[in-house]
Amino acid sequence: MHPNCPTEFRHESSTDPDTLPCCFLFRVVLAPLTRQRSYGNVPQPHAVLYYSQRTTPGGLLIAEATGVSDTAQGYTDTPGIWTREQVEAWKPIVDAVHAKGGFFFCQIWHCGRVSNRGFQPNGQDPISSTDKPLTPGIDEARFTPPRRLRTEEIPAIVDDFRLAARNAIEAAGFDGVEIHGAHGYLIDQFMKDEVNDRTDKYGGSLEKRCRFALEIVEAVANEIGPDRVGIRLSPFADYMESGDSNPEALGLHMAESLNQYGILYCHMVEPRMTAVGEMEQCPRTLRKAFKGTFIVAGGYAKEDGNKAVEEGRGDLVAYGRLFLANPDLPRRFRQDAPLNKYDRTTFYTPDPVVGYTDYPFLE
């Protein structure tokens, strides 16, 4: 962590920025956003400007999902952190965020079955908790039926996350890592009962389905220290055909189980808008169950983000599309300034400027 700052983000429940610790001046977090501009899975120099634009002193940024191994990829030009070249490419990006006084966490992921042979080494089948395929065409990628991981193979995948975390901290200089356990990717594929049809120690009961996720948390926390570890979860979502029959029980079990590892934060994705102006919220039991810092995300605007903090439903609020289009989002919120509109058509284009670093600032 930065000099003269506490080693963790836990804080007293105050809404006055002047009374918060120096490392925790803003409750507005840059959510991890896949941008598909890391050509050949290597972060590029244009990311220096992109992330530094969105850095506020004392603010937290979470980097776009970053692959832990050569089997982890499922999309074109998403970054990795398993090779020396990738680690070296991250260093100037991390340095730029630190130079502006920000905190930077690397989100580490594995796509699992959200992939195809074209992304896999030697054209192999993607790996998953299951061999059940995704419906073709539900996303921009086209999916190859996955191969069910054998029980004895799973520790090696856990180790991939551990090594990626070490690379992020010791080599690239990130302040911490966020384990991507959400949105239908590999960890979520193990947790959700609509996907996980295993009969070994990683399938069946809720406890067994969560075993893989918690083994990763434990391995990463032991490697880099629990105060540098967060996890993102989406128990209520069914992204990539990964739903659960009892999402509240899943979320509660994970929130309670995470406490034994003492990790820094839990980043919970709430249900999306169900109608215009109406948002389903995470049950308060989940926030109460987790003893660390709680980040909420899920289509928030300024007003309902403030309300979530005031009502104690979250300590921090992660913003994605609004932060993408407004690099000075905390300032605009503070001044109640108008917001730029985001352009969906440029979310995933390879252009290093358009839809990436060309959104205007207030000044």
Kinemage of the C-alpha trace (Angstrom):
@kinemage 1
@onewidth
@group {chain A} dominant
@subgroup {mainchain}
@vectorlist {calphas} color= white
{ca met a 1} P 0.000 0.000 0.000
{ca his a 2} L 1.020 3.618 -0.301
{ca pro a 3} L 3.156 5.273 2.390
{ca asn a 4} L 1.336 6.938 5.279
{ca cys a 5} L -1.914 5.139 4.516
{ca pro a 6} L -3.599 2.408 6.552
{ca thr a 7} L -3.016 -1.085 5.217
{ca glu a 8} L -6.713 -1.700 4.712
{ca phe a 9} L -9.864 0.115 3.699
{ca arg a 10} L -12.016 -0.603 6.748
{ca his a 11} L -13.349 2.576 8.246
{ca glu a 12} L -15.783 4.222 10.588
{ca ser a 13} L -19.252 4.630 9.120
{ca ser a 14} L -19.018 8.315 8.226
{ca thr a 15} L -20.301 9.959 5.070
{ca asp a 16} L -18.067 13.029 5.491
{ca pro a 17} L -15.006 12.623 3.222
{ca asp a 18} L -12.961 14.857 5.529
{ca thr a 19} L -13.229 12.332 8.352
{ca leu a 20} L -12.262 9.241 6.342
{ca pro a 21} L -8.749 7.757 6.354
{ca cys a 22} L -6.419 9.249 3.754
{ca cys a 23} L -6.500 6.085 1.630
{ca phe a 24} L -10.299 6.004 1.522
{ca leu a 25} L -11.397 9.449 0.406
{ca phe a 26} L -13.897 8.273 -2.175
{ca arg a 27} L -16.611 5.651 -2.049
{ca val a 28} L -16.876 5.681 -5.853
{ca val a 29} L -15.003 2.673 -7.269
{ca leu a 30} L -14.063 1.997 -10.880
{ca ala a 31} L -15.656 -1.371 -11.587
{ca pro a 32} L -13.704 -3.933 -13.622
{ca leu a 33} L -14.611 -3.388 -17.268
{ca thr a 34} L -13.522 -5.623 -20.120
{ca arg a 35} L -12.398 -3.353 -22.989
{ca gln a 36} L -10.668 -5.830 -25.349
{ca arg a 37} L -7.776 -3.534 -26.209
{ca ser a 38} L -4.915 -5.690 -24.876
{ca tyr a 39} L -3.648 -6.956 -28.202
{ca gly a 40} L -2.441 -10.532 -28.020
{ca asn a 41} L -3.451 -10.649 -24.333
{ca val a 42} L -0.734 -8.095 -23.477
{ca pro a 43} L -1.728 -4.769 -21.845
{ca gln a 44} L -0.904 -1.843 -24.122
{ca pro a 45} L 0.530 1.663 -23.527
{ca his a 46} L -2.830 3.296 -24.233
{ca ala a 47} L -4.112 1.749 -20.992
{ca val a 48} L -1.779 4.099 -19.089
{ca leu a 49} L -3.907 7.054 -20.115
{ca tyr a 50} L -7.208 5.207 -19.742
{ca tyr a 51} L -6.652 4.221 -16.121
{ca ser a 52} L -4.812 7.380 -15.056
{ca gln a 53} L -7.691 9.469 -16.441
{ca arg a 54} L -9.998 7.680 -14.020
{ca thr a 55} L -7.728 7.968 -10.990
{ca thr a 56} L -8.621 10.226 -8.076
{ca pro a 57} L -6.257 10.502 -5.097
{ca gly a 58} L -7.510 8.049 -2.501
{ca gly a 59} L -9.775 6.286 -4.983
{ca leu a 60} L -9.960 2.567 -5.771
{ca leu a 61} L -9.747 1.248 -9.329
{ca ile a 62} L -10.288 -2.409 -10.227
{ca ala a 63} L -8.593 -3.429 -13.458
{ca glu a 64} L -10.382 -5.243 -16.228
{ca ala a 65} L -10.631 -9.016 -15.920
{ca thr a 66} L -7.159 -10.493 -16.378
{ca gly a 67} L -6.464 -14.109 -17.262
{ca val a 68} L -4.553 -16.346 -14.860
{ca ser a 69} L -3.278 -18.815 -17.472
{ca asp a 70} L -3.281 -19.715 -21.148
{ca thr a 71} L -6.488 -21.720 -20.611
{ca ala a 72} L -8.306 -18.784 -18.999
{ca gln a 73} L -9.115 -16.727 -22.071
{ca gly a 74} L -12.531 -16.504 -23.707
{ca tyr a 75} L -12.518 -13.164 -25.511
{ca thr a 76} L -10.277 -11.460 -28.014
{ca asp a 77} L -7.550 -9.161 -26.689
{ca thr a 78} L -8.252 -9.389 -22.978
{ca pro a 79} L -5.152 -9.050 -20.760
{ca gly a 80} L -3.326 -11.745 -18.881
{ca ile a 81} L -0.830 -11.798 -16.052
{ca trp a 82} L 0.776 -15.237 -16.374
{ca thr a 83} L 3.774 -14.328 -18.589
{ca arg a 84} L 6.740 -12.036 -18.012
{ca glu a 85} L 5.742 -9.926 -21.032
{ca gln a 86} L 2.282 -9.349 -19.595
{ca val a 87} L 3.624 -8.467 -16.149
{ca glu a 88} L 6.121 -5.991 -17.591
{ca ala a 89} L 3.352 -4.393 -19.659
{ca trp a 90} L 1.214 -3.860 -16.545
{ca lys a 91} L 3.984 -2.033 -14.634
{ca pro a 92} L 3.718 1.415 -16.295
{ca ile a 93} L -0.075 1.261 -16.045
{ca val a 94} L 0.086 0.540 -12.324
{ca asp a 95} L 2.746 3.230 -11.865
{ca ala a 96} L 0.519 5.808 -13.570
{ca val a 97} L -2.346 5.094 -11.165
{ca his a 98} L -0.031 5.270 -8.164
{ca ala a 99} L 1.497 8.520 -9.419
{ca lys a 100} L -1.937 10.127 -9.095
{ca gly a 101} L -2.504 8.688 -5.624
{ca gly a 102} L -4.921 5.917 -6.509
{ca phe a 103} L -5.200 2.331 -5.347
{ca phe a 104} L -5.218 -0.331 -8.051
{ca phe a 105} L -6.463 -3.911 -7.751
{ca cys a 106} L -6.091 -6.497 -10.509
{ca gln a 107} L -9.160 -8.624 -11.156
{ca ile a 108} L -8.006 -12.169 -11.921
{ca trp a 109} L -10.288 -14.571 -13.784
{ca his a 110} L -10.724 -17.765 -15.695
{ca cys a 111} L -13.493 -17.919 -18.304
{ca gly a 112} L -14.041 -21.661 -18.039
{ca arg a 113} L -16.644 -22.809 -20.552
{ca val a 114} L -17.220 -19.233 -21.788
{ca ser a 115} L -14.640 -19.888 -24.461
{ca asn a 116} L -13.863 -21.991 -27.513
{ca arg a 117} L -10.993 -24.024 -28.906
{ca gly a 118} L -9.628 -21.005 -30.747
{ca phe a 119} L -8.663 -19.410 -27.431
{ca gln a 120} L -7.200 -22.563 -25.937
{ca pro a 121} L -3.619 -23.878 -26.143
{ca asn a 122} L -3.272 -26.479 -28.890
{ca gly a 123} L -6.959 -26.133 -29.751
{ca gln a 124} L -8.107 -28.034 -26.682
{ca asp a 125} L -11.644 -27.924 -25.320
{ca pro a 126} L -12.228 -25.234 -22.687
{ca ile a 127} L -12.421 -26.520 -19.117
{ca ser a 128} L -15.293 -26.197 -16.664
{ca ser a 129} L -17.036 -27.755 -13.709
{ca thr a 130} L -19.217 -29.543 -16.244
{ca asp a 131} L -19.341 -30.805 -19.791
{ca lys a 132} L -22.684 -29.073 -20.409
{ca pro a 133} L -22.320 -26.643 -23.327
{ca leu a 134} L -23.565 -23.081 -23.519
{ca thr a 135} L -26.269 -22.219 -26.014
{ca pro a 136} L -24.508 -21.106 -29.209
{ca gly a 137} L -24.667 -17.400 -29.931
{ca ile a 138} L -25.735 -16.006 -26.539
{ca asp a 139} L -22.705 -13.701 -26.623
{ca glu a 140} L -20.225 -12.359 -29.161
{ca ala a 141} L -18.106 -15.468 -28.715
{ca arg a 142} L -19.123 -18.850 -30.048
{ca phe a 143} L -18.659 -21.611 -27.559
{ca thr a 144} L -17.118 -25.039 -27.762
{ca pro a 145} L -18.596 -27.725 -25.479
{ca pro a 146} L -16.359 -27.790 -22.404
{ca arg a 147} L -14.399 -30.581 -20.837
{ca arg a 148} L -15.246 -31.422 -17.236
{ca leu a 149} L -12.191 -30.945 -15.013
{ca arg a 150} L -11.068 -34.114 -13.277
{ca thr a 151} L -10.889 -33.858 -9.501
{ca glu a 152} L -7.132 -34.243 -9.478
{ca glu a 153} L -6.747 -31.368 -11.986
{ca ile a 154} L -8.454 -28.772 -9.829
{ca pro a 155} L -5.527 -27.977 -7.482
{ca ala a 156} L -3.493 -26.870 -10.514
{ca ile a 157} L -6.187 -24.328 -11.423
{ca val a 158} L -6.196 -23.057 -7.844
{ca asp a 159} L -2.437 -22.671 -8.153
{ca asp a 160} L -2.853 -20.641 -11.345
{ca phe a 161} L -4.838 -18.074 -9.340
{ca arg a 162} L -2.200 -18.080 -6.599
{ca leu a 163} L 0.632 -17.457 -9.053
{ca ala a 164} L -1.347 -14.761 -10.869
{ca ala a 165} L -1.884 -12.991 -7.540
{ca arg a 166} L 1.835 -13.173 -6.793
{ca asn a 167} L 2.637 -11.744 -10.224
{ca ala a 168} L 0.156 -8.916 -9.699
{ca ile a 169} L 1.610 -7.858 -6.344
{ca glu a 170} L 5.295 -8.722 -6.357
{ca ala a 171} L 6.038 -8.163 -10.038
{ca ala a 172} L 3.492 -5.723 -11.494
{ca gly a 173} L 3.038 -3.638 -8.321
{ca phe a 174} L -0.737 -3.778 -7.886
{ca asp a 175} L -2.066 -3.016 -4.404
{ca gly a 176} L -4.243 -6.111 -4.363
{ca val a 177} L -6.268 -8.560 -6.419
{ca glu a 178} L -9.957 -9.154 -6.885
{ca ile a 179} L -10.886 -12.773 -7.572
{ca his a 180} L -13.579 -12.880 -10.259
{ca gly a 181} L -16.175 -15.269 -8.871
{ca ala a 182} L -19.115 -13.828 -10.790
{ca his a 183} L -20.947 -13.608 -14.121
{ca gly a 184} L -20.902 -17.222 -15.191
{ca tyr a 185} L -17.152 -17.685 -15.456
{ca leu a 186} L -15.221 -20.641 -14.079
{ca ile a 187} L -15.589 -20.028 -10.337
{ca asp a 188} L -19.274 -19.210 -10.778
{ca gln a 189} L -19.676 -22.380 -12.850
{ca phe a 190} L -18.640 -24.373 -9.811
{ca met a 191} L -20.877 -22.460 -7.378
{ca lys a 192} L -24.157 -22.464 -9.307
{ca asp a 193} L -26.335 -25.583 -9.211
{ca glu a 194} L -27.722 -24.970 -12.710
{ca val a 195} L -24.225 -25.605 -14.074
{ca asn a 196} L -22.396 -27.767 -11.547
{ca asp a 197} L -23.547 -31.347 -11.961
{ca arg a 198} L -20.512 -32.940 -10.340
{ca thr a 199} L -20.660 -35.859 -7.913
{ca asp a 200} L -17.183 -35.482 -6.389
{ca lys a 201} L -16.132 -33.233 -3.488
{ca tyr a 202} L -16.687 -30.158 -5.681
{ca gly a 203} L -20.340 -30.807 -6.486
{ca gly a 204} L -23.702 -31.554 -4.935
{ca ser a 205} L -24.271 -29.664 -1.687
{ca leu a 206} L -23.881 -25.908 -1.352
{ca glu a 207} L -20.729 -26.403 0.699
{ca lys a 208} L -19.150 -28.647 -1.936
{ca arg a 209} L -20.055 -26.334 -4.806
{ca cys a 210} L -18.362 -23.436 -3.000
{ca arg a 211} L -15.247 -25.451 -2.161
{ca phe a 212} L -13.369 -24.437 -5.335
{ca ala a 213} L -13.985 -20.715 -4.777
{ca leu a 214} L -12.898 -20.871 -1.150
{ca glu a 215} L -9.788 -22.895 -1.973
{ca ile a 216} L -8.790 -20.129 -4.373
{ca val a 217} L -9.482 -17.454 -1.748
{ca glu a 218} L -7.385 -19.321 0.800
{ca ala a 219} L -4.498 -19.876 -1.614
{ca val a 220} L -4.442 -16.252 -2.759
{ca ala a 221} L -4.772 -14.873 0.787
{ca asn a 222} L -1.910 -17.072 1.973
{ca glu a 223} L 0.232 -15.940 -0.952
{ca ile a 224} L -0.190 -12.156 -0.812
{ca gly a 225} L -1.921 -11.488 2.512
{ca pro a 226} L -5.680 -11.305 3.135
{ca asp a 227} L -5.668 -7.491 3.389
{ca arg a 228} L -4.824 -7.381 -0.328
{ca val a 229} L -7.632 -9.707 -1.459
{ca gly a 230} L -11.185 -9.059 -2.605
{ca ile a 231} L -13.707 -11.222 -4.423
{ca arg a 232} L -16.551 -10.405 -6.773
{ca leu a 233} L -19.730 -12.482 -6.562
{ca ser a 234} L -23.060 -12.454 -8.422
{ca pro a 235} L -25.259 -15.062 -6.722
{ca phe a 236} L -28.464 -13.507 -8.094
{ca ala a 237} L -27.359 -13.380 -11.719
{ca asp a 238} L -27.739 -15.997 -14.423
{ca tyr a 239} L -25.135 -14.646 -16.828
{ca met a 240} L -23.858 -17.219 -19.293
{ca glu a 241} L -26.637 -19.586 -18.286
{ca ser a 242} L -25.226 -19.827 -14.769
{ca gly a 243} L -28.118 -19.470 -12.377
{ca asp a 244} L -28.801 -20.938 -8.973
{ca ser a 245} L -32.000 -22.301 -7.459
{ca asn a 246} L -31.406 -20.488 -4.143
{ca pro a 247} L -29.213 -17.453 -4.795
{ca glu a 248} L -29.753 -15.867 -1.380
{ca ala a 249} L -28.538 -19.025 0.374
{ca leu a 250} L -25.529 -19.134 -1.943
{ca gly a 251} L -24.668 -15.498 -1.289
{ca leu a 252} L -25.103 -15.881 2.458
{ca his a 253} L -22.954 -19.016 2.603
{ca met a 254} L -20.148 -17.319 0.698
{ca ala a 255} L -20.359 -14.109 2.747
{ca glu a 256} L -20.134 -16.049 6.000
{ca ser a 257} L -17.436 -18.440 4.774
{ca leu a 258} L -15.190 -15.625 3.544
{ca asn a 259} L -14.860 -14.266 7.071
{ca gln a 260} L -12.570 -17.110 8.110
{ca tyr a 261} L -9.926 -15.846 5.665
{ca gly a 262} L -10.066 -12.204 6.781
{ca ile a 263} L -10.015 -10.802 3.246
{ca leu a 264} L -10.340 -7.089 2.605
{ca tyr a 265} L -13.604 -6.874 0.719
{ca cys a 266} L -16.543 -8.628 -0.872
{ca his a 267} L -17.804 -7.064 -4.099
{ca met a 268} L -21.411 -8.105 -4.571
{ca val a 269} L -23.235 -7.613 -7.859
{ca glu a 270} L -26.876 -6.906 -7.154
{ca pro a 271} L -29.747 -7.865 -9.432
{ca arg a 272} L -30.057 -5.522 -12.376
{ca met a 273} L -32.896 -3.088 -12.930
{ca thr a 274} L -36.179 -4.979 -13.110
{ca ala a 275} L -38.091 -2.005 -14.489
{ca val a 276} L -37.361 1.620 -15.228
{ca gly a 277} L -36.433 3.264 -11.959
{ca glu a 278} L -36.739 0.039 -9.984
{ca met a 279} L -33.792 -1.975 -8.728
{ca glu a 280} L -33.721 -5.152 -6.726
{ca gln a 281} L -31.269 -4.929 -3.847
{ca cys a 282} L -29.104 -7.519 -2.180
{ca pro a 283} L -30.706 -8.764 1.010
{ca arg a 284} L -29.266 -6.908 3.999
{ca thr a 285} L -28.372 -10.266 5.522
{ca leu a 286} L -25.497 -10.599 3.054
{ca arg a 287} L -23.967 -7.287 4.021
{ca lys a 288} L -24.380 -8.075 7.719
{ca ala a 289} L -22.878 -11.525 7.298
{ca phe a 290} L -19.602 -10.303 5.783
{ca lys a 291} L -17.323 -8.626 8.325
{ca gly a 292} L -15.024 -6.736 5.943
{ca thr a 293} L -15.586 -3.907 3.488
{ca phe a 294} L -18.645 -4.455 1.289
{ca ile a 295} L -18.791 -3.116 -2.269
{ca val a 296} L -22.105 -3.050 -4.101
{ca ala a 297} L -22.564 -2.833 -7.867
{ca gly a 298} L -25.421 -3.134 -10.307
{ca gly a 299} L -26.632 -0.177 -12.346
{ca tyr a 300} L -26.307 2.495 -9.677
{ca ala a 301} L -26.664 6.214 -10.319
{ca lys a 302} L -25.395 8.889 -7.951
{ca glu a 303} L -28.557 9.147 -5.858
{ca asp a 304} L -29.160 5.454 -5.225
{ca gly a 305} L -25.436 4.943 -4.652
{ca asn a 306} L -25.533 7.579 -1.919
{ca lys a 307} L -28.611 5.922 -0.483
{ca ala a 308} L -26.918 2.514 -0.403
{ca val a 309} L -24.075 3.956 1.681
{ca glu a 310} L -26.376 5.998 3.941
{ca glu a 311} L -28.539 2.961 4.654
{ca gly a 312} L -25.520 0.788 5.410
{ca arg a 313} L -26.083 -1.582 2.481
{ca gly a 314} L -22.561 -1.001 1.235
{ca asp a 315} L -19.353 0.785 2.140
{ca leu a 316} L -18.371 1.482 -1.459
{ca val a 317} L -20.268 1.612 -4.749
{ca ala a 318} L -18.708 0.360 -7.995
{ca tyr a 319} L -19.620 2.169 -11.199
{ca gly a 320} L -18.948 0.734 -14.635
{ca arg a 321} L -20.569 2.320 -17.660
{ca leu a 322} L -20.866 5.743 -16.008
{ca phe a 323} L -17.156 5.695 -15.100
{ca leu a 324} L -16.273 4.489 -18.587
{ca ala a 325} L -17.923 7.564 -20.098
{ca asn a 326} L -16.975 10.013 -17.341
{ca pro a 327} L -13.286 9.752 -16.408
{ca asp a 328} L -13.851 12.426 -13.748
{ca leu a 329} L -16.955 10.754 -12.320
{ca pro a 330} L -16.217 11.462 -8.604
{ca arg a 331} L -15.830 15.162 -9.395
{ca arg a 332} L -19.034 15.243 -11.442
{ca phe a 333} L -20.888 13.557 -8.576
{ca arg a 334} L -19.421 16.043 -6.106
{ca gln a 335} L -20.439 19.036 -8.227
{ca asp a 336} L -23.737 17.525 -9.375
{ca ala a 337} L -22.524 18.097 -12.936
{ca pro a 338} L -24.115 16.568 -16.032
{ca leu a 339} L -22.769 13.220 -17.216
{ca asn a 340} L -21.479 12.164 -20.614
{ca lys a 341} L -23.534 9.456 -22.277
{ca tyr a 342} L -21.745 6.195 -22.994
{ca asp a 343} L -21.622 4.666 -26.459
{ca arg a 344} L -22.226 0.912 -26.371
{ca thr a 345} L -20.930 0.453 -29.899
{ca thr a 346} L -17.394 1.335 -28.784
{ca phe a 347} L -17.240 -0.717 -25.576
{ca tyr a 348} L -15.252 -3.543 -27.161
{ca thr a 349} L -13.757 -2.049 -30.317
{ca pro a 350} L -9.965 -2.325 -30.690
{ca asp a 351} L -9.455 1.425 -31.207
{ca pro a 352} L -6.938 2.750 -28.650
{ca val a 353} L -8.669 6.151 -28.461
{ca val a 354} L -12.255 6.170 -29.701
{ca gly a 355} L -14.665 5.186 -26.953
{ca tyr a 356} L -11.694 4.659 -24.667
{ca thr a 357} L -9.718 7.796 -23.808
{ca asp a 358} L -11.678 10.423 -25.747
{ca tyr a 359} L -14.599 10.963 -23.359
{ca pro a 360} L -14.400 14.630 -22.269
{ca phe a 361} L -13.663 15.966 -18.800
{ca leu a 362} L -15.614 18.816 -17.245
{ca glu a 363} L -12.745 21.124 -18.150
